[in-house]
């Protein structure tokens, strides 16, 4: 009987082990062309963020956040492991970061404003978005406009006339089942309008309590103005505008914000900057 299979002879359990396949490591610098093996996405690197790498899809022009698996990318036809660029040598200037976690682009002027834009409910929402994402929005040419109350949304949509090349992203507070905001959002059925929001009654709540110097945001009884209720519960002697300026001044980056707001704004930026797909 022939015994020439892989188990035909004695096993040497102390013999040399077969080494797992290794892939070269490549620093993922902005602009590098890559292909993501598991999804097939091809494009150029924008930046590393949120534990992955953001890539501009070469076909859809959308920004895609991809996982950093070992051997997960192809560069110049070679399977590689993608890693963030190494830190600059001692004494060299390190790449600056925007408040949103993006790599700051030195010397780049603001892009001419797109027809697409992002709409927010009020001045505090606009100031918070500007504080964290302002640099990114100027590079992308995205304007943030105030609705001064979501009740004006339908009128603003009629005025701006969303369509191909003119996408509108809408950021709402208190976007939960059964709320007035959820009913307004449900009434917006337009392929060039995306509504996203947070579960918070007010954008103040989207700032992590630690940034405000408190353990948790206080509960405000239903029917009481939320901002005034928070200030009273915290036993502060200041007007809402004064407290907001203090709170906004303590926000340094996206890390000071609740992930619900960060995710909503990032989705809206992706949506409106992909407007070239419609044109």
C-alpha positions in Angstrom: 0.0 0.0 0.0 1.4 3.4 -1.0 2.0 5.8 1.9 3.2 9.0 0.2 0.7 11.5 1.6 1.5 14.3 4.0 0.8 12.0 6.9 2.6 9.0 5.5 5.7 9.5 7.7 6.2 10.3 11.4 5.4 13.9 12.5 8.2 15.9 13.9 6.4 18.2 16.3 9.7 19.8 17.2 10.6 20.6 13.6 10.7 24.1 12.2 7.3 25.9 12.1 6.0 27.3 8.9 6.1 31.1 9.1 2.9 33.0 8.4 3.0 35.0 5.2 4.4 38.5 5.8 3.6 41.6 3.8 5.7 44.7 3.4 4.7 47.7 5.5 3.9 51.0 3.6 3.4 54.4 5.2 0.0 55.7 4.0 0.8 59.3 3.1 -1.9 61.5 1.8 -2.3 61.1 -2.0 -1.0 57.5 -2.1 -3.1 55.4 -4.5 -4.3 52.2 -2.8 -6.8 49.4 -3.2 -8.6 47.8 -0.3 -8.6 44.1 -0.7 -11.7 43.1 1.2 -14.0 45.8 -0.3 -12.3 46.4 -3.7 -12.4 50.2 -3.0 -9.7 52.0 -5.0 -8.7 55.6 -4.4 -6.2 57.9 -2.8 -5.5 58.3 0.9 -6.9 61.4 2.6 -5.9 60.8 6.3 -5.9 58.3 9.1 -8.8 58.8 11.5 -11.0 56.9 14.0 -8.8 53.8 13.9 -8.9 53.5 10.1 -7.8 55.2 6.9 -10.0 57.6 4.9 -9.8 57.2 1.2 -11.3 59.2 -1.7 -13.0 56.6 -4.0 -11.6 57.1 -7.5 -15.0 56.3 -9.1 -17.7 57.7 -6.8 -15.5 60.5 -5.3 -17.0 59.6 -1.9 -14.9 59.5 1.2 -14.6 55.9 2.5 -13.3 54.9 6.0 -11.5 51.6 5.6 -10.2 49.1 8.2 -6.4 48.7 8.7 -6.1 44.9 8.4 -2.6 43.3 8.1 -2.0 42.8 4.4 -5.3 44.5 3.7 -4.2 46.8 0.9 -2.6 46.7 -2.5 -0.1 49.3 -3.6 1.5 49.2 -7.0 0.3 45.6 -7.4 1.8 44.4 -4.1 -0.1 43.3 -1.1 0.9 45.5 1.8 0.1 46.4 5.4 -0.8 50.1 5.6 0.4 52.1 8.6 0.2 55.8 9.4 3.2 57.9 8.4 6.0 58.0 11.0 6.4 60.9 13.3 8.8 63.6 12.1 12.4 63.4 13.4 13.2 65.4 16.5 13.3 69.1 15.7 11.2 68.7 12.6 7.7 70.3 12.3 5.0 67.7 12.9 2.0 67.7 10.7 -0.7 69.9 12.2 -4.1 68.4 12.9 -7.5 70.1 12.6 -10.0 70.0 15.5 -11.8 67.2 13.6 -8.7 65.0 13.6 -7.8 65.6 9.9 -4.3 66.4 8.7 -4.1 70.2 8.2 -3.1 71.1 4.6 -0.5 73.9 4.9 -0.7 76.7 2.5 -3.9 75.6 0.8 -6.4 78.3 0.3 -10.1 77.9 0.9 -12.0 76.3 -2.0 -14.7 78.3 -3.9 -18.0 77.6 -2.1 -20.0 74.7 -3.6 -23.7 75.0 -4.4 -24.1 72.2 -1.9 -24.2 73.2 1.8 -25.1 72.1 5.3 -28.0 73.6 7.2 -28.1 73.7 11.0 -30.8 74.8 13.4 -29.2 77.8 15.1 -26.2 79.9 15.9 -24.8 77.6 18.6 -25.0 74.6 16.2 -23.2 76.7 13.6 -20.5 77.9 16.0 -19.8 74.3 17.2 -19.6 72.9 13.7 -17.2 75.8 12.7 -15.1 75.2 15.8 -14.4 71.6 15.1 -14.9 71.2 11.3 -14.2 74.7 10.0 -10.8 73.9 8.5 -12.2 70.8 6.7 -15.2 72.7 5.4 -13.1 75.5 4.0 -10.9 73.1 2.2 -14.0 71.3 0.8 -15.8 74.6 -0.1 -18.8 73.8 2.1 -20.9 76.6 3.6 -22.8 76.1 6.8 -26.1 78.1 7.0 -28.5 78.6 9.9 -32.2 77.7 9.7 -32.9 79.7 12.9 -35.3 77.0 13.8 -36.3 73.8 12.0 -39.8 75.2 11.4 -38.2 77.1 8.5 -36.8 74.0 6.8 -39.5 73.5 4.2 -39.2 77.2 3.1 -35.4 77.0 2.9 -35.5 73.8 0.8 -37.9 75.5 -1.6 -35.6 78.5 -1.8 -32.4 76.6 -2.3 -33.9 74.0 -4.8 -31.7 71.0 -4.2 -30.9 68.9 -7.2 -28.0 67.5 -9.2 -24.8 69.3 -8.1 -26.7 71.0 -5.2 -27.0 68.7 -2.3 -28.2 69.8 1.1 -27.3 68.2 4.4 -29.5 69.1 7.4 -28.4 68.7 11.0 -31.3 68.6 13.6 -31.4 68.3 17.4 -33.7 65.8 19.2 -34.1 63.5 16.2 -35.8 60.6 18.0 -39.0 58.6 17.4 -42.1 60.6 18.0 -40.5 64.0 18.2 -41.5 67.0 16.1 -38.1 66.9 14.5 -38.5 63.3 13.4 -41.8 64.2 11.7 -40.2 67.1 9.9 -37.4 64.8 8.8 -39.8 62.1 7.6 -41.5 64.7 5.4 -38.3 65.5 3.6 -38.2 62.9 0.8 -35.7 64.2 -1.7 -32.8 62.3 -3.3 -30.5 65.3 -2.9 -31.3 66.1 0.7 -29.9 64.1 3.7 -31.2 64.8 7.2 -29.2 63.6 10.2 -29.3 64.5 13.8 -28.7 63.7 17.5 -31.0 62.5 20.3 -30.2 65.6 22.3 -32.7 68.3 23.1 -30.1 71.0 22.5 -26.6 71.1 20.9 -25.2 71.9 24.3 -25.8 68.2 25.3 -23.6 67.1 22.3 -20.6 68.5 24.2 -19.3 65.9 26.6 -20.1 66.8 30.2 -16.4 66.6 31.2 -15.7 69.6 28.9 -18.3 71.5 30.9 -16.7 70.5 34.1 -19.6 68.3 35.3 -20.1 64.6 35.7 -23.4 64.5 33.7 -25.7 67.0 32.2 -28.6 67.7 34.6 -32.1 66.6 33.9 -34.5 69.5 33.1 -38.2 69.0 33.8 -40.4 68.9 30.7 -41.9 72.2 29.9 -39.0 74.2 31.3 -36.6 76.0 28.9 -33.6 73.6 28.6 -30.8 76.1 28.6 -32.1 78.1 31.5 -32.9 74.8 33.3 -29.3 73.6 33.0 -27.9 76.8 34.2 -30.2 76.8 37.3 -29.5 73.1 38.0 -25.7 73.9 37.9 -26.3 76.9 40.2 -24.6 79.3 37.8 -25.2 83.0 37.7 -24.8 83.7 34.1 -26.9 84.2 31.0 -27.2 81.4 28.4 -25.1 83.2 25.9 -22.3 83.7 28.5 -22.4 80.0 29.5 -22.3 79.0 25.9 -19.2 81.0 25.2 -17.5 79.4 28.2 -18.6 75.9 27.0 -17.5 76.5 23.4 -14.1 77.7 24.6 -13.6 74.4 26.3 -14.1 72.4 23.2 -10.7 71.6 21.7 -11.5 68.8 19.2 -14.0 66.2 18.2 -12.9 64.2 21.2 -14.9 66.7 23.4 -18.1 65.9 21.5 -20.5 63.0 21.7 -20.0 60.4 18.9 -23.6 60.9 17.8 -22.9 64.5 16.7 -19.5 63.5 15.2 -21.0 60.8 13.1 -23.9 62.9 12.0 -21.7 65.8 10.8 -19.2 63.5 9.1 -22.0 61.8 7.2 -23.3 65.2 6.0 -19.9 66.4 4.9 -19.5 63.2 2.9 -22.9 63.6 1.4 -22.6 67.2 0.2 -19.0 66.8 -1.0 -20.0 63.9 -3.2 -22.4 66.2 -5.2 -20.2 65.9 -8.2 -21.6 62.4 -8.7 -25.0 64.0 -9.6 -23.6 66.5 -12.1 
